[in-house]
C-alpha cells in the first residue's frame, strides 16, 4: 500500500457560474496540499476538461480571459499517489468512450487487476492513475438504457478500496452523481443550487445546510436537491446538519497564516471545549460517555492515535495513571493495527483524531470493533468516520483547523482528556481526585492561555537567534517532557529544523554527545519540584556550548537566572495545565522560526492535513 494524502473535491450545479464556484471551493481546500488541479464542465452537451500540474493558479490561468457561462462543474486538486504529478495524471479523467468524466479521492486497491481486465476488452489508458481505471469501469457499466446513477452503483461494487467518486456525463448533463466509501464527501444544499466538497469549509460561503454522505451511498445532485440511495438502489431519507461555524473561522481572519490564527484562537477554543461541560457544582458533565458500570469494569485504557493526537494521548495516559491509577497504554495507530495487540474484554479503546478520518486510526478502531472492545472517540470533526464509528464520541469543539500543523486541536484534545478523567473519577466515586479544584482551574485556563500569548515577543527574540540552529533539543520532565514531544514535532514539520526530544534526565545517557555550539534546547520547566534538576540539565547544555530557551511559570526565581531566553507562563493550580500551556510558546517558536526562514507555513512540504489512506 502506498501512502496517500487527501485530495480536494468540489462540485456545483445551479444558477451561478459553476466554474467560478468550484475554483473558489478548491481554493478553500488548498490547505490539504496538492500538486495538480483540474476542472470538468458541461457546455453545449459536451464535457470540457482542463487540468494542469502545479498550483491552482496554473489552472485558473488557462481561463485568464474569463470563465465559461456554464451551470455544472466539478473540480479536483490532487496529491500524487498512482503516477507522477503531471497534466495527464491530474483529474478529471474520461472513460474509454468519453461519455463521462470523474474525479476521485482515495485509492482503488484492485485497480491493477481491473486495468488488466479492461485492457483485454480494448481500453486504452492515458494516465497511470487508479482513477482513470475507475472511470473505465463506470464506462463499461454505462451502457445504452442504463442511468448514470445505476452505472456508478454497479461500478462501485467492482471497486475495492477507499473512494469519494464524483461523476458527470454528456448523456445526463443536468446532474452530478457521487459515491462514497471511506473518503469524506459532503453535500451542500442551497436555494435552487446543490454542491459538494471533500470538506465543509469549502461549502460555507454558499450554504449552512450540509449532508455528510455515508459509506456505500450514491447521491444524485440536481439544482433542486439531492437524492441518496444505497448500493441496492433504495432511496434513503437524509437529514441535513446545520453548520453554524462562522465563515471567518474557516478563513484567516486577518492573520498572515492559518497557523498563527489557530494558535491565537486557543483561549477561545478552551472556552468552547468546556462550554456546557462543567456544571454549577463544579463537576464535569460529559453527555453520551459511558457510565459507572462500564468504568467500574474497565481495567485498562488503550489510546490509539497518530502525530499530534498521539501526543495528546500521552497526556491522557499521564492523567489517567497519575490521578485515576488506571493502567493506560498509548499506541501509534500504524503500529497498533499490525501489532496483534493484547486486548482483554475489560479494556476500553480510546481513539483521538482531529480530522476523524486518519486511515490508520480508523483501521485500529475497526480492529477493536472486531474484537468487541468498547470504543470511545475524541474527535474534532462532527460527522467524520471515527466520530460516527466509535460507540461514544466526545467532540472537541475546536472549530475547523485549516493549517496542516495541528495546534488548537491538541489543546482541545487535552482538555477533553481532562474532562474525561474527571468524568471517570466522578463515576467511580474517587474522592482522592480534586474534581472541583480541577474544574475551577480549567475554567480559569482561557484567561491564562490569553496571557501565555504575551510570550510572543520573547519567542521572536529567541527565534532570531535560533535561525541557523544545527539542532534543537526539546526537553522536560513529567508532563513537560510529553508536551515537549509535540513542540518538537511543530518545529520539524513547519520550520524543517532537526530536533531531538527526550526526557531531560536521559541526556547524559547519550544525546548529550550531540551538544556543541549552535545547538539549542527548549526546556519545559513548569513543574516546580523538578526545577533544580532541570537547572542542572541547563548547565550541562551550556557547558558544551548549547543555549537554552526555558519555559517556566511566574514565581520561579531559579531558571530565569540561568537560561539565555525565558518565557514565564501564568501559573495554574493544576500543574499539568501549566505543562499544557507550555505548548503555546513552543507553537509560536515553530511559527516564527518558519516565518523567518521563509517556509510555507500552512502547507509544509511533503505534508497535508489529513492522511486518509495508509
Ligand atoms: O486528524 P488526526 O488528528 O487523526 O491526524 C493525525 C496526524 O496526522 C496529525 O496530528 C499530524 O501529525 C499533524 N500534521 C501534526 O501537526
Boltz pocket constraint, residues with backbone or C-beta under 6 A from the ligand:
constraints:
  - pocket:
      binder: B
      contacts: [[A, 306], [A, 307], [A, 308], [A, 309], [A, 352], [A, 353], [A, 354], [A, 355], [A, 356], [A, 357], [A, 358], [A, 361], [A, 404], [A, 405], [A, 406], [A, 407], [A, 489], [A, 493], [A, 607], [A, 608], [A, 609], [A, 610], [A, 611]]
      max_distance: 6.0
